[in-house]
């Protein structure tokens, strides 16, 4: 494909009502500034998505998706049960995806936040929900069989307190000439490095030339990921997991998600600051199981921790690597973020 990553991304960002999945072909035999996008997948709202009708109309028919069928009777039963509890599931909700709804218990608080995370399992056996409102925590399940719904457990999921991270307690210093040259060879400027607060580890007992990608929220360091020039990675312990570059999408309605911190810096050099990176951990394969509950979805906690930033987005471009892991990561992200976006 001769189209450059920049022009193709620019073209995709003009489309509407879709999540676009881009796979970056990292052929390191070519200059690092000319990595090309080798594949594009698009998921549209208007294709092969099971329609959930309103409470009055219910579901008229099951729509084929892949090799299976959506069981309209089960969906109808689940909708009846959750609507009795006050949960309003609109026409866009369909099995196997997470949605953010208005909690009928706390009403979203003063800000009317859609803090209720809601999911119907892929097999349409169970509907699950949990409110992440600060003072709520309402949770429950409804079943497609004869069992009564379980609801009203008013427990707020506790997140392990995170260690406070500062340049002093993690021993960081500004990048030296060696690492600045390393990034320059990858067409990443000193200005971009400074703006993203890329630093290096310091100290007499620390090996030389260890890059420190500082994760920040509202300018404050909330985490740190380290990388050697030989591509060995590790992260600061006991810190909450976030997307890298959160402050760059604070006011965005459309964003690009990439697979690594250097990819985020490269996309910025191409002219797109509305870009974030996952902190790592691309899966080898796509899971065939239903999505786990938010509490058990440990590998993707960085998405749930970044929920307030992601909820407001109208369009998301996934620009992952073109290998098997990159493709799997794109699919897992799309399952959680909503393919309709």
Secondary structure, 3 states (H helix, E strand, C coil): CCCCHHHHHHHHCCCCCEEEEEEEECCCCCCHHHCEEEEEEEEECCCCCCCCCCCCCCCCCCCEECCEECCHHHHHHHHHHHHHCCCCCCCCCCCCCEEEECCCCCCCHHHCCCCEEEEECCCCCEEEEEECCCCCCCEEEEECCCCCCEECCCCCCCCCCCCCCCCCCCCEEECCHHHHHHHHCCCCCHHHHHHCCEEEECCCCCCCCEEEEEEEECCEEEEEEEEECCCCEEECCCCCCCCECHHHHCCCCEEEEECCHHHHHHHHHCCCCCEEECCCCCCCCCCCCCCCCHHHCHHHHHHHHCHHHHCCCCEEEEEEECCHHHHHHHHHHHHHHCCCC
